[in-house]
Amino acid sequence: MMDLISAERRELTGVLAGLSAEQWQSPSLCAGWTVGHVAAHLTMPFRISEEEFARGMAEAHGQFTEFSDAVAARDSRLPQAELIAALRDNIDNPWGPPGGGQPGALSHDLIHGLDMTWPLSITYPIPDQAMTTVLDLIAGQDGPSVFGVDLDGIELRASDLDWSFGTGAQAVGPSRDLLLLLTRRSLPHDAVTGPAAQRLRDAGR
């Protein structure tokens, strides 16, 4: 698992290092966040001490979303090179989100990597094993997806790798598009087709 995490961070570091200042300030798939905001959020675990985290959570009255929004807003102003270096210097860092472990870390990095690159029409290599691991985790088991998408009566099927989930009306498309729809991202366009495709798109609205 750590090899997959390191490979994802390594590829993403290279992509981010090639972005222009204009691209850095462009909208991401995270509502209200630029690419720079997402980069600040992605690297937060490597830059924020336990003491600062605890203090920030206390100030946010225990609301992680409020705390992370504040950090992203503040640290998106840091130099682009500084945030990229934070990711590069932690390619092999074993950090994992509380309760999520290394699968959670892989999901965190991969999804936010797509949040930054998808709107810019940038595609970078993601190993099939990494993508299927994250798809399995986010699709969940016996109920809504991790992000609350109702998958009852839907069969998800990736068109670019050997992965499927569930039974029922099909939603077929590239694995990256399926993953983003599962995380309730609103995509201006996507390649997912089939009887259940619109239902997935509506979940992100």
N, C-alpha and C positions, 0 to 999 in steps of 0.2 A: 504493500500500500504506500509506503513512504517513497518508493521509486516512482510511483505514479504521481504523487504530490510534487516531488522535486521536478519531474519532467514538465508538469503543467506550469509550475512557477518559472522554470527556465525559459520555456517557449513564450510565456506571457511577458516576461521581462524584456525579451528581444522585441516583441511587438510594441510595447509601451515606449521603449527607447527610440523607436522610429517615428513616433507621432509628432506632428507639428504642434505649435502652441495653439493654433486654431482648433485642431482636433482635440486637444486636451481640454478645451473649454466647451466642446460641443455636447449636446444632450446624450445621456446614456439611457438605457432601458429602465433605470430606477427613477421613478417619477420625481422630478424636481432636482435631480442630481446630474452634474456634468461628469465627464470621464474622470476629471480630477477629483471630484467628490468620491467616486467609487474607489479610485486608487488610494485615497486617504483612508477610506473605510477598510479596504482589503489589507492594508499594512498596519492598521491600528493595533492588532495583537503584538506586533514586533516593536512598536514605538511607545506604547503606553505601559507604564509600570503598574504593578498590582496596587500600589498605594494610590496612584492617580485614577485607576479604574474604580477603586472603592470610593474615593472622594467624589468622582463624577457621578457614580450611580446614586450616591446619597443625595447629591444636589438635584438629581433627576427623580428623586423619590422612588427609586427602584425601577424606573421605567427604562429598559435598555434601549428601546427605539428612540426615545427622547435624548438619551445620552449619546448614542451613536450618531444621531443627526447633528448634534452640537459639535462633536469631534470632526465629523466630515466637513461641516461648514467652516470650522476654524482651520483645519489642516489642509483643506483643498487649496489654501493660499500659499502653502509651502512650495518651494521650487520643484518643478517637475522632476529634475534630476535627483533631488533628495528622496522623493517618494519612490522613484524607480530603484534607487540604491537600497532602500529599506527592503524592497522585495528581493533584489538580487543577493543581498547579504544574508537572507533568510531562506534561501532555496531549500536547504536541508533541515530547517527548523521543525521539530516534531510537534509544534503547537496544534492543539485541537480544541474546538469549542466545547464548553461544558456539556457533558452528556453525549457529545457527538463523536469524540475520538478522531482517529485519522480519516474514517469515511466522511465525517462531518467537515473536516478540513479540506478534503478533496472537493466536496460539493461546494463549499464556500468559495474556494479559489476558482473552480471551473465555471460556476454560474456567474460570479461577478466578472470573470474574464469575458464571458459572452455579453454581459451587460455593457461592457466597454467597447467591444470589437464589433458586435452585430450591427449597431447603427452606423458604423463607419464602413460596413461592407468588407471587413477584414476577416479572412479565414486563416487560422493557423492550426498546425497539427494537434489533434487530441487523440491519443490511442483509443482504440475500440474498448479496451478493458476499462479505461478510466470513464468513458462515457456510459457504458452499460452499468458500471458500479453506481454512478450517480443517478442514472435513470431508475434503477431498482430502488435506491434509497428514497428518492423523491416521490415515486409512484406509490410507495407504501404498501400496505397489506390490509385486505379486508376492510375497506372503507375509503374515505376521501384521501387524496394525496397529502403529503406533508404540508403543502400550502393551501389545503382545503378545497381542492378541485374535486368535484363529485365525478368519480370514474365508474359508477355503477352502470352496467350495460354498455360499456365502451371497450373496444379492443384497440390498443395502441400498437402500431407496428412501424418500426424504423425502416426506411427505404434504403439506407446506406450502410447498415450493419445488421447482424443477426440478433435482433432484440424485439420482443413483443411483450405485451402485458394485458391481462384481462380478456374478457369475451364479450361479444355483442357487436354493435355498430362500429365500423372501423374508422379510425383516424390514422392516416398513413402519411409519412413525410420524413424528411431528414431528421436525424436524431437531435440536432441542435435546436431545430424549430420545436420539436415535441417537448424537449426539456424546458425551453423558455415558456411555452404555453402551460406546462405543468406548474411552473413557478409564478403563474398569473401575470406574466409580462404581456403588455399590450403591444403587439407587433404591427407595424404599418403595412406589412406584407409578409406572407409566409408561404411555404410550399406544401402545407399539410392539406390533404384532400380526404374525401370520404364522407359518409353520412354523419359522422360525429365531429367533423372538423369544426363546424361553426359553434357547436356546443363548447368545445375547448376554447375557442377564441372569445366567446362571450364570458367565460369565467374570469378573464383578465380585465374586464371592463367594470 
